[in-house]
Amino acid sequence: MKQLLKYSFMITLLIIAIALSSCKKDYLTQDPPTLLTPETALATETDLSAALFGAYAGLRNTDHEGRTLPVLGDLMADNSYVSGRNSGRYTNYNAYIYTVADGNVAGFWNAAYNTILRCNNIINSPLPSSVNVNQYKGEALSIRALCYFNLVRYFAKPFTDDPSGLGVPIVTKYDITLFPARSKVSDVYALINADLTQAFTLITTFNNSTQFSKYAVRGLQAKVYLTMGDNANAKTAALDVITNGGFSVVTAANHASYWLNALPRTDKVETLFEVSSDILNNNGFDGLANIYSQSGYGDMLVANDLYASFATGDVRKSLYANGIRGGAAAIFVNKYPNTNGTDISDTKVVRLSELYLIAAEASLPGNEVDALLYANYITSRRNAAPIASTGSALFEDIFAERRKELAFEGDRYLDLNRLKRDVQRGTNYPASARTISYTDYRRVLPIPQSELDANQNIRSQQNPGW
């Protein structure tokens, strides 16, 4: 983060020097461009709107929500594995041999903090309150909360482990001289919840699924509370979306067409928020779909035990196909079909089906009736057998349903972490990386070496083991 800001500052100075050297003498009395602060640059509602689209674009970075995060969420767990015939991408995570110098780790860190910087400039704009200004600032607060939520879940131990442990640096304003140390996990979550709570009050307009709306914010907050182990607030937030949001769960009959759709949704079917890619704004061949599609890189395959968990009539099973890759039997991921050299598949971040499963899980252990009601609302819309268990088996069945519903959307690894469970992988994976215990230091990503080199205040705060 600090290194990224430093390089941006140096490039700015270089541009200024070139510009000044070519100026006529009478222009040298003008204010230097370095006096153009974020506050003066974002002087109108139009400026703020343009900056907001830049913040959304930051989420689409290939090492952010654009590919790396949804891939790691399944690959570091037990849902996907790297084919023996591969392009060399993410193989270190398949074998759990990544290092502090890993490019994807640094890319994720830098992309997230760059997006936070863009959000901070919008949030701190001195423009007076109006419907539009409030909307833009509410969306920026939501994006910032999502970035910090991603960072703290990968670079720190779960909130359920040690809220007072080291989280990630908190930066809420642009300051090139800042060398932030890591804040406590609890402080990071406090900022996330404060941002989402404020965003919920500021946002009034629903545009489409690629922009944060009021109930997309509440849906994200339900995920945050569940991750914190705060079941009461997780259920309250989830039910608020279910009851008041006006969204509907995609049905079995429309399930295939839902995943085929490449356009932002305005009908409030299923998707509360997704990171947008379209024909003009996308990651090209390095988008999410191409890492799965056999017409792209096709590196990531479905783990055998995940595929076996789908019953024959379950409509979700049709998103995966048996085939041959590198001379070996394989199961392909067809959940992101919109690719032809240009990836226009959006990254799902919050879906209504997940909110039902959050409400189900958060109802336990005290209310099994509600848990069954909300979980089976989803099974009934996937042509899957209803859950009929009780006690600890009920929790496991709901957790298994969550695995099937959210497969290849980046949630599985984070779910195993928040529940402090070992990663148990099958024979698709290298023998040395089939059991990764919760206490293994590799379950938390290392602070990137580039950040350690640039920021003296974080240098002594590397995660243990790295």
N, C-alpha and C positions, 0 to 999 in steps of 0.2 A: 504494500500500500504506500508506504513512505517513499520507496524507490520509484514507484509509478508517478507520484506527485512531483518528485524531484526532477525526473526526466521531462515531464510536461512543462515545468517551470523553466528548465534550461532551453527547451525548444522555443518557448515563448520569448525568452530573452534574445535568442538568435534571430528570430523573425523581426523583433523590434530593432535590433542593431542594423539589420539589412535595410529595413524601411527608413531608418534615420539617415543612413549613409547616402540614400538616394533622394532625400528631401531638399527642396530649395531652402534658402536661409530663413525666409519669413515663416516657414512652417515649423521651424524648430522651437518656436515659442508656444506651440500647442501642448496641451496636457499629454504626457506619455501614455501609451496604451495600458501600462501596468496600473494606472489609476482607474481603469474600468473594472470596478468590483462587481461581484455577482449581484449585489443590490442594484447597481446602476444598469447592469446589463439586462436584468429582468425587470424592466420599468413599466411594462404594459401587460395586459391580460394575454395578448397575442404572444409576447415573449415567453410568458409562463407556460402557455399551451405548447409552444414549440419545445421548450425545455423538458416538459413532461414526456413528450414522445421520445426524446433522447434518453430519458430514464427507463422507459419501457424497452427501448432498444438495448440498453445495457443488460437486461435480463436475458436477451436472446444470444448473448455471447456464447460461443461454442463450449467454453469451459465453465459456463454458468448453467442456467436453465436450458440453454440451447442444445446441449448434449451431455456434457460430463456428469452433471448432477443426477439426471434421471438414469443414466447408465450405471453410475457407481452404486446407486440405491438398490439395484438388483444384482449387479456383479459381485459386490463385496458381501452380499448375502448368499442366497442359495437358489435364486430364480434363473439367472443367466450365466453362461460361461463362454469363454473365447474359443472359437473353433481352432482346430489344429492348423487349418489353412486360414491365415488371417493377414491383415494389413499392418500388424505391429502395434495397433492401438489398444491401450488398456490392458495389455498382457501382464504388466506388473501387478495389477489389482487382482487378476485371475489367480496369480500365484502368491499374492500377499508379499511382494518384494519391493514395493515402492520405497523411495528415500526422500530425505529433506530437499533434494534437488529436483524432485519430480516436476515435470513441466505442467501437468494437469493440476497439481496441487497449487503451484504458483499462479497458474492461469485463473483458477477458481477464486483464490484470495484477491488477486488484483481486479478481476472483473466485478466481484461483489463490492469492493470498496470504491471502485470507480463509479458504480451505479449509486452507491450511498452518497458520494460527493455530489452527483447530479441532483439527487433528491434533496440533500441539505440546502442547496442553493434555492430550490423552489420553496421549501418549507420556511426558510429564513427571509424570503422576499418581503420587503416592507409595504407591498401593495395593500391598500385598505381592503377590508373584508367585503366580498360580494358573493353572489351565488357561484359565479365562475371561479373566482379566486379560491373560495372555500373548497370547491370540487377538485381543483388542481392540487391544492395542498393536501387534501384528504387522500387523493390517489398517490401522491409522493410519499406521504407517511406510510401508506400500505406497502409500497414497493420497498421502502427502507426497512420496514418490519420484516418483510419476507427475506431480504438480504441478510439481516442479522439472525433470523431464524435458521437460515441455511448455514451460515458461518458457525454459529454456536453449537449446532448439532454435529458438525463434522470435526471442528477443531477443539472441542472440549468434551469432557465427560458429561453424561446426561444430567439434567436437573435432578432427576430421581436418585442420582448417585451422590452428588455433593453440590448443593446450591452455592456454597461459599468457595468452591474451587475456581481455578482460573478459566475465564471464558475467552472473549476476544476483545480487542480494543474498541472502545466506543468513541465515535467521532460524529459530532452533530453540527459542525460548522467548518467552513473552509479556512484552513490555517496552514500555510506552507511551512511554518516553523514548528509545527506540532510533532512530537515524537511520542505517541500514546503507548502506554503500557497496557497489559491485558486487564480488563475489568473482571469482576466476579461474575460467575454464571448467573446468579440471581439478579445482578444489576442489568445484565443484557436482557434477560427475560422481562424485567420491569420496564425497560425501554420499549421492547416489542409490544407489550400489552398496553402501555401508555399511548404508543403510536396508533395501535389498532382501535383503541377506545376513542381517541380523538378523531380518527378518520371516520369512524361510524357516525359521528355527529356532524361532520363536515360534508360528507358525500350525500347528494340528493338525487343525482341523475344516473339512470342505467342506460349505458350506450350499447355495449355488446360484451361478449365473453372475454375479449382481450383487454378490457379495461376494468379496474377494480370498481365494483359497485358496493352499495351499503351491505348487502348480504353476502357478497364475496368476502368482504372484510370480516364479517361475523363468522363465516365458515373457516377462514384461516385462523381466527382466534380460537375456534373449537379445537383445531389441530394443535395449536400452541398449548392450550390447557391440558389436552390429553397427554402431550409430551411431558408436561410438568407433573403428571400424576394427579392433577386437580380434576377428578371425575365429575364433581358436582357442577363446576363452571363449564366443563367440556360439554356435558349433557344439556345444560341450560342454553349455551350458545348454539349447539347443533339443533335443538328443538326450535329455537328462534328462527333459524333459517328454514327448517322444514315447515313450520307453521305459518310464518309471515313473509317468507321471501318470494313466493309466487313461482318457484321453480318446480319442475317435475322430473322424476326419474325416467331415464330412457327405458322403454319396454323391450321385451324379448324380440318382438316383431321388428322393431326399429334399431336393434343393437348393431347390426352389421352396417347399416347406412349411417349410423351415428359416427362410427370410426372412419367411414369413407369420406365424410364431410370435411372439406378443406377450408371452409369459410367461417369467419366469426359468427357466433350464434346470437341472434336477437330474440329468439323464441323462448328463452329461459328453459330449454330442455337440457338437463343434466349438468352442463358446464357452468360453474360459477366464475372461474377464472382460469385462463390459459395464456401461455406466452406465445405471442403471435409470430407466425412466419407466413409470408405470402409470396406471390410471384416476383415482387420487387425487393422485398426485405426478408432475406433468408440467409442461411449459412452455406448455401450451395451444397456441394457434395459432402461437406462436413457437418451437415445437419443430423438431427436425431434419427430420422427415418432410415438414412443410408447406412448407419452402423448395424441396423437389423435387416434391411431389405437385401435379398439375394441379387437384386439388380444394382445394388450399391456395394458397399464393403461387405455387408452380410456377415460380419465377424461374430456377432452375439447370437447365441442359440439358446433354446429353452432347455432348462434342466429336466431330466427325465421324470423325477418325482413330482415336480410341479405339474407337468402335462398329465401324469397319471392321476392326479387329484381331481381332474374334471370328469364328471359323469358324462355318458354318451350324449344325453339330450341337452346338456348345458350349452347355451348359445355362445358362451365365452370360449369354448373349446375350438370353435370355428375360426378364431383369430390366429390359430397356430396350425402349421401344416408339416406333415412328415415328408422328408426328402433325403437327398444324399449330398454331402458336402465333403470335399477332399477324400472321396472314396469311402466315407463312413456314413452310417445312418445318422440323421440329424432331424431336429424339430425346429422349424423356422418361425420367427416372430412376424406376423402380418398385421400387427395392431396399428402400424403406421404406414398405410399403403400409398400415401400421396408423395411419390418420389419418381423423378425421371431425370436424374442429374441435378435437379433443383428441388431442394427439400421444402415443401410447404405444409408439412405436418406440424400442428401446434403442440406444445408441451402442456399437458393437463397439470394444473396445480391444485385446484379445489373442485371436486365434483360432488353433486348432491348424494350420490350413492355412498360416498365415504361418510357423509354427515349422518346417514342412517346407521352405518356401522360404528361410528363414534358414539352415537346415542346408545346403541346396543351394548358396546363394551363398557361405557361409563355407567351403565345401569347396574353393573355387577360390583360386588356380590349381593347387594341388598335387594334387587328387584329383578328377578328372573323373568317375570311376566313381560315387563317392558323390553328386556333384552331380547327375548324371543320375538316379540312383536316387530321391533325395528330390524332385526337381522333377517327375519323371514319376509319382510317387505322386499328385500333385495333378492333373496333366493326365488321368490315367486315371479320376479321379473327377469330371471335368467334361465328359467326352466330347470332349476336345480332343486334337489330334494330339500324339503324343509328341515330345519334343525329342531331336534326334539329332546336334546340332552339336558341335564341339570348339573348343578355344582361345578366343580373344576372342569369337567368335560365340556360344559356349556361355554366357558371362556375359551377353551382350546378350539372349539368348533367355530366360534365367532372370529377368532384370530386366523383360523384357516380360511374362512370366508373372505376376510380382509386380504389375505395373500392372493387369492384367486381374482378378486375384483380389481385390485390395484397393481397387478403384475405389470412390470415394465413401465411403471410410472414413477419409479424412484423412491418408494416408501418402505420397502421390505427391510433393508439394512437399518434404517432409522427406527423402525418398529422393534427390531431385535435389540438395538441399543437401549431404547427407553425402558424396555422390560428386562434389561440386563441379562440377556440370554446368549448362550454360545451360538456361533454360526456352525451349523452342522450341514456339510455338503456331501453330495453323493459322488459316484465314480466318474462323473463328467469332469471333475476337477483334479488338479495335480495331487498326488498322495500327500505331499507335504502341506497342503493348504485345504484339507477337508474338514478339519476341526479347528476353529479359531475361537478360543475361549473368550468370554467377556473381559477377563482381566488381562488379556494380551495387549501389550502397548500399541500394537498396530490397529486396534479398534478405534483409535483417535488419530486423525491425520496430523502430521508434523507441521509446525509453523514453517513456512517456506524459508529456505536458506537465504533467498534474496531479501526477505524482510528482516531476518536476523542481522544481515550485513548492513542494512540501511538504518536500522532503528536500535540504538543502544539501550533503550528502555525495555525492549522486549527480549533482548539477547539472552538474558538469564532466565527467561520464562518459557523455554522450549518444553513441549510435552515430554513426560518421563519416557525413557527408552530410546528416544531419538537423539 
